[in-house]
Amino acid sequence: MSQVRSDKKRPRGRPPSQVARKRALSAAHDILMEEGFGRLSIEAVAAKSGVGKPTIYRNWANACELAMAALMVAGPVDLSERDGSLKSSLTTQMRTLVKAFATTRGRQITMALAAADPESEMTKAFRNHVILSSREAGRGLIERAVQKGNIARPDDIEVVLDIIYGPVFYRLLVGHRPLDRTFADHLVAAALKILE
């Protein structure tokens, strides 16, 4: 009797549970908003959510990554809808991003980031879970609009993404002007002019 061998290796351990992930993220968000960034730890999230530490560590490498993910939970965004226009999807994303960092906790995290070492866990978590993930979501929106024939393919999508997301993080870190809904809407309007 011959055995069929699969080339795919099964990952070790249990598959990640989306329910457990959501519970941990919700608990982290509550701790972050109620007690602040300094009180958010893997242990505190495990105790509050009832999710085991190994499960939490399968989703986030450390408390800083979890904090950034929790901060962005303030307004969950589903940018995967196929029929959403580039304008509406980009506006939703920008408003959510701005709303998260306009909160008291968002401002506290921003101040901590401004003083942090560029190679610290917090800075890396911000770069990966906020900046780069926002850019990737934006890239997907632009690619979808190109595939639909709504816009031409940009000559250099990296520069376009810098133009779209750079002002958010500049205003966030410099703090010279407010992060608000009007800013998010004006930024999207300017981005669409570049893309049309």
Kinemage of the C-alpha trace (Angstrom):
@kinemage 1
@onewidth
@group {chain A} dominant
@subgroup {mainchain}
@vectorlist {calphas} color= white
{ca met a 1} P 0.000 0.000 0.000
{ca ser a 2} L 1.498 3.337 -1.014
{ca gln a 3} L 1.374 6.388 1.145
{ca val a 4} L 0.786 9.814 -0.272
{ca arg a 5} L 3.335 12.185 1.179
{ca ser a 6} L 2.612 15.837 1.424
{ca asp a 7} L 5.384 18.329 0.659
{ca lys a 8} L 3.778 20.810 3.021
{ca lys a 9} L 4.990 20.681 6.592
{ca arg a 10} L 2.393 21.207 9.261
{ca pro a 11} L 3.214 24.055 11.602
{ca arg a 12} L 4.077 23.010 15.132
{ca gly a 13} L 1.595 23.604 17.907
{ca arg a 14} L -2.073 24.446 17.752
{ca pro a 15} L -3.349 26.751 15.014
{ca pro a 16} L -4.004 30.305 16.222
{ca ser a 17} L -7.544 30.868 17.421
{ca gln a 18} L -9.205 34.006 16.048
{ca val a 19} L -11.571 34.081 19.026
{ca ala a 20} L -8.669 33.997 21.499
{ca arg a 21} L -6.829 36.641 19.462
{ca lys a 22} L -9.847 38.962 19.569
{ca arg a 23} L -10.302 38.420 23.305
{ca ala a 24} L -6.645 39.232 23.978
{ca leu a 25} L -6.779 42.297 21.732
{ca ser a 26} L -9.945 43.540 23.414
{ca ala a 27} L -8.431 43.081 26.881
{ca ala a 28} L -5.249 44.856 25.767
{ca his a 29} L -7.300 47.738 24.388
{ca asp a 30} L -9.203 48.060 27.671
{ca ile a 31} L -5.995 48.065 29.732
{ca leu a 32} L -4.362 50.572 27.401
{ca met a 33} L -7.308 52.972 27.501
{ca glu a 34} L -8.080 52.631 31.224
{ca glu a 35} L -4.625 52.277 32.767
{ca gly a 36} L -2.119 53.434 30.153
{ca phe a 37} L 0.767 52.026 28.147
{ca gly a 38} L 2.963 51.395 31.204
{ca arg a 39} L 0.419 48.977 32.700
{ca leu a 40} L -0.015 46.873 29.598
{ca ser a 41} L 1.880 43.598 29.893
{ca ile a 42} L 1.427 40.126 28.470
{ca glu a 43} L 0.654 38.888 31.994
{ca ala a 44} L -2.036 41.541 32.533
{ca val a 45} L -3.663 40.776 29.182
{ca ala a 46} L -3.592 37.017 29.877
{ca ala a 47} L -5.216 37.557 33.297
{ca lys a 48} L -7.915 39.899 31.967
{ca ser a 49} L -8.748 37.940 28.805
{ca gly a 50} L -8.351 34.371 30.045
{ca val a 51} L -6.123 33.688 27.035
{ca gly a 52} L -2.902 31.821 27.768
{ca lys a 53} L 0.431 33.596 27.409
{ca pro a 54} L 1.679 31.148 24.733
{ca thr a 55} L -1.342 32.029 22.571
{ca ile a 56} L -0.696 35.740 23.032
{ca tyr a 57} L 2.971 35.286 22.129
{ca arg a 58} L 1.975 33.399 18.976
{ca asn a 59} L 0.248 36.581 17.779
{ca trp a 60} L 2.525 39.317 19.150
{ca ala a 61} L 6.228 39.112 19.971
{ca asn a 62} L 6.014 41.434 22.965
{ca ala a 63} L 3.831 43.888 24.884
{ca cys a 64} L 4.820 46.781 22.614
{ca glu a 65} L 3.509 44.998 19.516
{ca leu a 66} L 0.336 44.142 21.389
{ca ala a 67} L -0.063 47.769 22.529
{ca met a 68} L 0.195 49.087 18.964
{ca ala a 69} L -2.300 46.511 17.728
{ca ala a 70} L -4.621 47.358 20.638
{ca leu a 71} L -4.408 51.079 19.914
{ca met a 72} L -5.516 50.474 16.341
{ca val a 73} L -8.537 48.475 17.583
{ca ala a 74} L -10.186 51.813 18.455
{ca gly a 75} L -11.926 51.740 15.099
{ca pro a 76} L -11.695 48.416 13.288
{ca val a 77} L -11.467 48.841 9.557
{ca asp a 78} L -12.362 46.318 6.898
{ca leu a 79} L -10.658 47.487 3.731
{ca ser a 80} L -11.219 44.213 1.913
{ca glu a 81} L -14.603 45.019 0.389
{ca arg a 82} L -14.313 44.574 -3.348
{ca asp a 83} L -16.922 47.194 -4.236
{ca gly a 84} L -15.572 50.002 -2.038
{ca ser a 85} L -14.133 52.934 -3.956
{ca leu a 86} L -10.541 54.017 -3.432
{ca lys a 87} L -11.780 57.316 -1.981
{ca ser a 88} L -14.152 55.747 0.558
{ca ser a 89} L -11.679 53.026 1.609
{ca leu a 90} L -8.755 55.417 1.937
{ca thr a 91} L -10.925 57.886 3.853
{ca thr a 92} L -12.032 55.152 6.268
{ca gln a 93} L -8.429 54.082 6.817
{ca met a 94} L -7.143 57.632 7.365
{ca arg a 95} L -9.969 58.565 9.735
{ca thr a 96} L -9.319 55.421 11.789
{ca leu a 97} L -5.592 56.075 11.950
{ca val a 98} L -6.097 59.702 12.971
{ca lys a 99} L -8.786 58.785 15.510
{ca ala a 100} L -6.525 56.225 17.207
{ca phe a 101} L -3.686 58.684 17.728
{ca ala a 102} L -5.922 61.617 18.647
{ca thr a 103} L -6.941 59.791 21.849
{ca thr a 104} L -5.179 60.587 25.133
{ca arg a 105} L -3.434 57.208 25.041
{ca gly a 106} L -2.480 57.705 21.404
{ca arg a 107} L -0.867 61.038 22.267
{ca gln a 108} L 0.956 59.455 25.217
{ca ile a 109} L 2.333 56.732 22.963
{ca thr a 110} L 3.399 59.401 20.463
{ca met a 111} L 5.305 61.291 23.160
{ca ala a 112} L 6.993 58.082 24.286
{ca leu a 113} L 7.896 57.301 20.668
{ca ala a 114} L 9.463 60.718 20.181
{ca ala a 115} L 11.822 60.012 23.089
{ca ala a 116} L 12.461 56.346 22.282
{ca asp a 117} L 15.571 54.825 20.768
{ca pro a 118} L 14.994 54.060 17.043
{ca glu a 119} L 15.867 50.414 17.722
{ca ser a 120} L 13.689 49.996 20.808
{ca glu a 121} L 10.898 47.412 20.890
{ca met a 122} L 8.347 50.215 21.005
{ca thr a 123} L 9.718 51.988 17.930
{ca lys a 124} L 9.967 48.732 16.002
{ca ala a 125} L 6.396 47.811 16.984
{ca phe a 126} L 5.156 51.231 15.836
{ca arg a 127} L 7.042 50.921 12.549
{ca asn a 128} L 5.763 47.390 11.863
{ca his a 129} L 2.226 47.475 13.247
{ca val a 130} L 1.245 51.026 12.407
{ca ile a 131} L 3.387 52.561 9.678
{ca leu a 132} L 4.181 49.522 7.543
{ca ser a 133} L 0.794 47.844 8.011
{ca ser a 134} L -0.976 51.096 7.041
{ca arg a 135} L 1.207 51.393 3.947
{ca glu a 136} L 0.501 47.784 2.964
{ca ala a 137} L -3.231 48.323 3.327
{ca gly a 138} L -2.907 51.455 1.182
{ca arg a 139} L -0.886 49.551 -1.399
{ca gly a 140} L -3.676 46.976 -1.613
{ca leu a 141} L -6.292 49.711 -2.107
{ca ile a 142} L -4.266 51.325 -4.889
{ca glu a 143} L -3.605 47.967 -6.581
{ca arg a 144} L -7.312 47.158 -6.467
{ca ala a 145} L -8.177 50.533 -8.032
{ca val a 146} L -5.571 49.915 -10.781
{ca gln a 147} L -7.004 46.447 -11.488
{ca lys a 148} L -10.517 47.912 -11.758
{ca gly a 149} L -9.229 50.501 -14.223
{ca asn a 150} L -10.159 53.392 -11.924
{ca ile a 151} L -6.628 54.833 -11.865
{ca ala a 152} L -3.399 54.385 -13.813
{ca arg a 153} L -0.594 52.416 -12.207
{ca pro a 154} L 1.680 54.881 -10.350
{ca asp a 155} L 5.241 55.167 -11.703
{ca asp a 156} L 6.670 54.657 -8.217
{ca ile a 157} L 4.159 53.334 -5.709
{ca glu a 158} L 6.647 53.650 -2.825
{ca val a 159} L 6.863 57.421 -3.349
{ca val a 160} L 3.061 57.636 -3.589
{ca leu a 161} L 2.706 55.730 -0.303
{ca asp a 162} L 5.258 58.057 1.314
{ca ile a 163} L 3.243 61.055 0.107
{ca ile a 164} L -0.007 59.611 1.486
{ca tyr a 165} L 1.190 58.324 4.874
{ca gly a 166} L 4.145 60.621 5.555
{ca pro a 167} L 2.005 63.628 6.596
{ca val a 168} L 0.119 61.571 9.199
{ca phe a 169} L 3.270 60.432 10.941
{ca tyr a 170} L 4.971 63.822 10.529
{ca arg a 171} L 2.036 65.590 12.165
{ca leu a 172} L 1.847 62.842 14.777
{ca leu a 173} L 5.489 63.185 15.818
{ca val a 174} L 5.979 66.944 15.363
{ca gly a 175} L 2.591 67.892 16.816
{ca his a 176} L 2.451 71.269 15.081
{ca arg a 177} L -1.149 70.829 13.885
{ca pro a 178} L -4.064 68.705 15.080
{ca leu a 179} L -4.801 65.177 13.976
{ca asp a 180} L -8.492 65.286 13.182
{ca arg a 181} L -11.123 64.179 10.706
{ca thr a 182} L -10.712 67.309 8.565
{ca phe a 183} L -6.993 66.602 8.217
{ca ala a 184} L -7.719 62.977 7.232
{ca asp a 185} L -10.251 64.064 4.591
{ca his a 186} L -7.975 66.751 3.127
{ca leu a 187} L -5.102 64.296 2.995
{ca val a 188} L -7.203 61.788 1.043
{ca ala a 189} L -8.370 64.518 -1.368
{ca ala a 190} L -4.738 65.508 -2.019
{ca ala a 191} L -3.708 61.862 -2.478
{ca leu a 192} L -6.466 61.247 -5.017
{ca lys a 193} L -5.294 64.228 -7.083
{ca ile a 194} L -1.864 62.624 -7.278
{ca leu a 195} L -3.338 59.253 -8.261
{ca glu a 196} L -5.820 60.490 -10.889
